[in-house]
């Protein structure tokens, strides 16, 4: 399975969650927009009703003054009593109409204010939900980056096993292949071995997607226990099942482009072997690591000014001064053992998703 397939498999559920979160954010933003439109319409209504209210107050004041004048005329001019009385009645009716209109305007204003408070409360609740969704989105994106890095780490460890396997002698290879065949047969014929293998496969799957560090540690302990039980009966079988040892097989020497536009090559070597080599400790693993580095330098015609061998995120890497066009000119490199080519590496840029995560981490 390629790294791209591994990433798609391990991040499928997270991608679905991210899409759901983005859809929820869009829906909540639509609700917020609708609430803001209601507030605007209510504010317009308040303005209109307050204008009407002021007009009614003015009218009420004028009509009340007319009532007072009519009352005086009624008292002073008895002969015009009936005429003044009729006028008074009309004025009072008009006063009632204006007072009723005023009450209606005041009620409408109070209703609009209540609607504004309601929608403002709804708007605040929506804002809180949006913030929560954004927080969840950021958390899921962080989880996605973590899974991508874990997948890349697993892929590099797999490549390191392949490099290690490539240095086996023919006699070692034949011995381990015989043990591998016996292990494969036992998985289908021995119920206990089959059960342990199934548990190992499930634990490795869960370990690749675990998000909580404590859970991840617990899964790793369980996985180590099962692998210890398997290696008790088949000491080298897991190495063969995890890293095939074929002469002259083709591997990818992964690289990504950093913020300065230069290529960083991710070396397919075990960290422990790299650290031991830096300390000057001579082991089979350090010898293999240095052999790989020597072949890489020779095959790519690297010079001192072309870059530095460094450690990034606790993993060995070559920080080159090559840009993408210069890398394209290189033709890959062979790893030789006793003048025989055991591995061929093609220079391959990591998928865009891995590139983005690595730049983000940098």
C-alpha positions in Angstrom: 0.0 0.0 0.0 1.5 3.4 -1.0 1.7 6.4 1.5 -1.1 8.1 -0.4 -3.4 5.1 0.0 -2.5 4.9 3.7 -3.3 8.6 4.2 -6.6 8.2 2.5 -7.5 5.2 4.5 -6.4 6.6 7.9 -8.0 10.1 7.3 -11.3 9.0 5.7 -13.4 9.4 8.9 -11.7 12.7 9.8 -12.4 14.1 6.3 -16.1 13.2 6.6 -16.1 14.9 10.0 -14.4 18.0 8.6 -17.0 18.2 5.7 -19.8 17.9 8.2 -18.4 20.7 10.4 -18.0 23.0 7.4 -21.6 22.4 6.4 -22.8 23.1 10.0 -20.8 26.4 10.0 -22.4 27.4 6.7 -25.9 26.6 8.1 -25.2 28.6 11.3 -23.9 31.5 9.3 -27.2 31.5 7.2 -29.2 31.5 10.5 -27.2 34.4 11.8 -27.8 36.4 8.6 -31.5 35.8 8.8 -31.5 37.0 12.5 -29.6 40.1 11.5 -32.2 40.8 8.7 -35.0 40.5 11.3 -33.2 42.9 13.6 -32.8 45.4 10.8 -36.5 45.2 9.9 -37.5 45.6 13.5 -35.3 48.7 13.9 -36.9 50.2 10.8 -40.3 49.6 12.3 -39.3 51.2 15.6 -38.1 54.3 13.7 -41.4 54.5 11.8 -43.5 53.9 14.9 -41.6 56.5 17.0 -42.1 59.0 14.2 -45.8 58.2 14.3 -45.8 58.4 18.1 -44.3 61.9 18.0 -46.9 63.0 15.5 -49.7 61.6 17.6 -48.4 63.4 20.7 -48.3 66.7 18.8 -51.8 66.0 17.5 -53.0 65.1 21.0 -51.6 68.3 22.4 -53.3 70.4 19.7 -56.7 68.6 20.1 -56.5 68.9 23.9 -56.0 72.6 23.5 -59.1 72.7 21.3 -61.0 70.9 23.9 -60.0 73.5 26.5 -61.0 76.4 24.2 -64.3 74.8 23.4 -65.1 74.4 27.1 -64.4 78.1 27.7 -66.6 79.0 24.7 -69.3 76.8 26.1 -69.2 78.5 29.5 -68.9 82.0 28.2 -71.4 81.8 25.3 -74.5 80.2 26.6 -76.4 81.2 23.4 -73.8 79.2 21.4 -74.0 76.3 23.9 -75.4 73.7 21.5 -73.0 74.6 18.8 -70.0 74.5 21.2 -71.3 71.2 22.6 -71.4 69.6 19.2 -67.9 70.8 18.5 -66.7 69.5 21.9 -68.1 66.1 21.2 -66.4 66.0 17.8 -63.1 67.1 19.4 -63.4 64.4 22.1 -64.0 61.7 19.5 -61.0 62.9 17.6 -59.0 62.8 20.9 -60.1 59.2 21.5 -58.9 58.3 18.0 -55.6 60.0 18.4 -55.1 58.4 21.9 -56.0 54.9 20.4 -53.4 55.5 17.6 -50.9 56.5 20.2 -51.4 53.4 22.3 -51.1 51.3 19.1 -47.8 53.0 18.2 -46.5 52.4 21.8 -47.6 48.7 21.7 -45.9 48.3 18.3 -42.7 49.9 19.7 -42.7 47.6 22.7 -43.3 44.5 20.5 -40.5 45.5 18.2 -38.1 46.0 21.2 -39.1 42.5 22.4 -38.4 41.1 19.0 -35.0 42.7 18.9 -34.1 41.3 22.3 -35.2 37.9 21.2 -33.3 37.9 18.0 -30.2 39.4 19.7 -30.3 36.5 22.1 -30.7 34.0 19.3 -27.8 35.7 17.5 -25.5 35.4 20.5 -26.4 31.7 20.8 -25.6 31.2 17.1 -22.3 33.0 17.6 -21.4 30.7 20.4 -22.3 27.6 18.3 -20.2 28.9 15.4 -17.2 29.5 17.7 -17.6 25.9 19.1 -17.7 24.5 15.6 -14.6 26.5 14.6 -12.9 25.1 17.7 -13.9 21.6 16.7 -12.7 22.3 13.2 -9.3 23.4 14.4 -9.1 20.4 16.6 -10.0 18.0 13.8 -7.5 19.7 11.5 -4.8 19.2 14.2 -5.8 15.5 14.4 -5.6 15.2 10.7 -2.1 16.6 10.7 -1.1 14.3 13.5 -2.5 11.2 11.6 -0.6 12.3 8.4 2.6 12.6 10.3 2.1 9.3 12.0 1.4 7.7 8.6 4.6 9.3 7.2 6.5 8.0 10.2 5.1 4.5 9.8 6.0 4.6 6.1 9.6 5.7 6.8 9.9 3.0 9.4 8.7 0.5 6.8 11.3 1.8 4.4 14.0 1.5 7.1 13.0 -2.2 7.6 13.3 -2.7 3.8 16.8 -1.1 3.8 17.8 -3.3 6.7 16.4 -6.4 5.0 18.3 -5.5 1.8 21.6 -6.0 3.7 20.8 -9.6 4.8 23.1 -12.3 3.5 21.6 -14.9 1.2 21.8 -17.5 3.9 20.0 -15.2 6.4 17.4 -14.5 3.8 16.7 -18.1 3.1 16.5 -18.9 6.8 14.1 -16.1 7.5 12.0 -16.8 4.4 11.6 -20.5 5.6 10.5 -19.1 9.0 8.2 -16.7 7.3 6.5 -19.5 5.3 6.1 -21.5 8.5 4.6 -18.4 10.2 2.2 -17.9 7.4 1.1 -21.5 7.5 0.8 -21.4 11.3 -1.5 -18.4 11.0 -4.0 -20.5 9.1 -3.5 -23.8 10.9 -2.7 -22.8 14.5 -5.8 -21.2 16.2 -3.6 -19.4 18.8 -1.2 -17.9 16.2 -4.2 -16.9 14.0 -5.9 -15.2 17.0 -2.7 -13.3 17.9 -2.2 -12.2 14.3 -5.8 -10.9 14.0 -5.4 -9.0 17.3 -2.1 -7.5 16.0 -3.7 -6.3 12.8 -6.6 -4.6 14.7 -4.3 -3.0 17.2 -2.0 -1.6 14.5 -5.1 -0.2 12.8 -6.4 1.4 16.0 -2.9 2.7 16.9 -2.8 4.6 13.6 -6.0 6.5 14.3 -5.8 6.9 18.1 -6.0 10.6 19.2 -5.6 10.4 23.0 -2.0 9.8 24.1 -3.0 7.6 27.0 -5.0 5.4 24.7 -2.2 5.3 22.2 0.3 4.2 24.9 -2.1 1.5 26.1 -2.6 0.2 22.5 1.2 0.2 22.0 1.7 -1.9 25.2 -0.9 -4.4 24.0 0.7 -4.6 20.6 4.2 -5.1 22.0 2.9 -7.9 24.2 1.3 -9.7 21.3 4.4 -9.3 19.1 6.5 -10.6 21.9 4.4 -13.7 22.0 4.7 -14.2 18.3 8.4 -13.6 18.2 8.9 -16.2 20.9 7.9 -18.9 18.4 8.9 -17.1 15.2 11.8 -14.7 16.0 12.2 -13.2 12.5 8.8 -13.7 10.9 7.4 -10.3 11.8 10.3 -8.6 10.1 9.7 -10.4 6.9 5.9 -9.8 7.0 6.6 -6.1 7.6 9.6 -5.6 5.3 10.1 -7.8 2.2 13.7 -8.5 1.4 14.0 -8.6 -2.4 17.2 -7.9 -4.3 17.2 -4.7 -6.4 13.7 -3.6 -5.3 12.6 -0.1 -6.0 11.9 2.3 -3.2 10.9 6.0 -3.0 13.4 8.5 -1.5 10.9 11.0 -0.2 11.5 14.7 -0.1 9.6 17.9 0.4 10.2 21.6 -0.4 10.7 23.8 2.7 9.8 27.5 3.2 13.0 28.5 1.4 12.2 26.4 -1.6 14.9 23.8 -0.9 14.4 20.1 -0.9 14.6 18.2 2.4 15.2 14.4 1.8 13.7 12.1 4.4 16.2 9.2 4.9 14.7 5.7 5.2 16.8 4.8 8.3 16.0 3.9 11.9 16.5 6.7 14.3 18.3 4.5 16.8 20.9 3.5 14.1 21.4 7.2 13.1 21.8 8.3 16.8 24.3 5.4 17.4 26.3 6.4 14.3 26.5 10.0 15.6 27.9 8.7 18.9 30.4 6.6 17.0 28.9 3.3 18.1 29.6 0.6 15.5 26.7 -1.9 15.1 25.1 -3.7 12.2 22.5 -1.0 12.1 25.0 1.9 12.0 27.1 0.2 9.4 24.0 -0.2 7.2 23.0 3.5 7.8 26.4 4.8 6.9 26.5 2.5 3.8 23.2 3.9 2.7 24.5 7.5 3.2 27.8 6.7 1.3 25.8 5.3 -1.6 23.5 8.3 -1.6 26.5 10.7 -1.6 28.2 8.8 -4.4 25.2 8.1 -6.6 23.9 11.7 -6.4 27.4 13.2 -6.6 26.8 15.3 -3.5 29.3 17.9 -2.4 29.8 19.5 1.0 28.2 22.7 -0.3 25.1 20.8 -1.5 23.6 20.4 2.0 23.9 18.9 5.4 22.8 15.6 7.1 20.6 16.7 10.0 17.9 15.4 12.3 14.3 16.7 11.8 11.5 15.7 14.2 13.9 13.0 15.6 14.4 11.5 12.2 17.5 11.6 9.9 17.2 13.8 6.9 19.4 15.5 4.3 18.8 19.3 4.1 19.8 20.1 0.6 20.3 23.4 -1.2 18.6 22.0 -4.3 15.4 23.6 -5.6 12.7 21.6 -7.3 14.2 22.0 -10.8 17.6 20.9 -9.6 16.1 17.8 -7.9 14.3 16.9 -11.2 17.8 16.6 -12.9 18.9 13.9 -10.4 18.2 10.3 -11.5 17.9 8.6 -8.1 20.4 6.4 -6.5 21.3 2.7 -6.1 22.3 1.0 -2.8 25.0 -1.5 -3.3 26.2 -4.4 -1.1 29.4 -6.1 -2.2 29.1 -4.4 -5.6 25.6 -5.8 -6.1 22.6 -3.4 -6.3 20.1 -4.4 -3.6 17.9 -1.3 -3.7 17.1 1.4 -6.1 15.7 4.7 -4.9 13.7 7.1 -7.0 13.4 10.7 -5.8 9.8 11.3 -5.1 8.1 14.4 -3.7 5.7 13.7 -0.9 1.9 14.1 -1.6 0.6 17.7 -1.4 -1.2 16.9 1.9 2.0 15.7 3.5 3.9 18.7 2.1 1.3 21.1 3.7 1.5 19.3 7.1 5.3 19.3 7.1 5.5 23.1 6.2 2.9 23.8 9.0 5.0 21.9 11.5 8.1 23.7 10.4 
